[in-house]
Amino acid sequence: MVKRSVDIAVSAALLLIALPVLAVAAVMILTTSPGPVLFRQTRMGRGFRPFQIIKLRTMVHAEAGLAYTLGPDPRITQIGRWLRRTKVDELPQLWNVLRGDMSLVGPRPVVPELTSEFREFYVHLLRARPGLTDPASLKYSQENRLLARAEDPMRFFKTVVTPDKIQISREYMDRANLWTDTVTLAMTAVICCFPAMSRIYGQLPELMSQRAMAEMALSGAKCFAETAGSQVDESIFSHNLAHLEAAVEEGDRKDALPWIPLQNQNFRAGSAPATVEESA
């Protein structure tokens, strides 16, 4: 109740303060790119209830493409790059906070597809409202630059970045209070002005081989199992790791999708190994 009251008061105040900035940004968008000022996208909210997140439009209107922005994207406009770099494009989400879709601090809202792939973990994370910011989003405030250097950005995003974000958000949720939320909001303002300060939240993961990503995902699954008091049957993953290793040795990376334990829907306490269907 206290958290919600703070969300309403602070988001309303920040919206009033941000109105001049939003007005200038709206004019810049309208005069440089045809289309609406605002961008809406379905994200998953508390209790797996979808909602429409609101941002300033930073891409060419109605341009087809992925729901994710992984590194440099030709759809991003010149003004959009500046809006993203300064995080001004995120300011309309204060309206989502005021409406009750989001909180000021909480796990960042993601597209429904991602919550389906990692449902085992979002069952825990989405007990709370998703937020404008949290330690995971602060650590990865320069995520696009990291993904731009990856050999396979989507694979790196799903096997390394997303599991790390989930773990950070989970740990924060378990100890969050009004004081930690206040510190997180203050650090968000600091990192928006000085992006290098994001290192306070840990070093970004290094780019790695395909097999290393699969092994890291397995390690993350074991860590989660220990936290949850369950066991991981390594036989579930051994075949997939062996298949990946053989494919890499043959140089055939195109069809060698690394096994992602965090996405395994049979990964539950006491679950037996099951036949896994590969999907694109």
Secondary structure, 3 states (H helix, E strand, C coil): CHHHHHHHHHHHHHHHHHHHHHHHHHHHHHHHCCCCCEEEEEEECHHHCEEEEEEECCECCCCCCCCCCCCCCCCECHHHHHHHHHCHHHCCHHHHHHHCCCEEECCCCCCHHHHHHCHHHHHHHCCCCCEEECHHHHHCCCHHHHHHCCCCHHHHHHHHHHHHHHHHHHHHHCCCCHHHHHHHHHHHHHHHHCHHHHHHHCCCCCCCCHHHHHHHHHHHHHHHHHHHCCCCCCHHHHHHHHHHHHHHHCCCCCCCCCCCHHHCCCCCCCCCCCCCCCCC
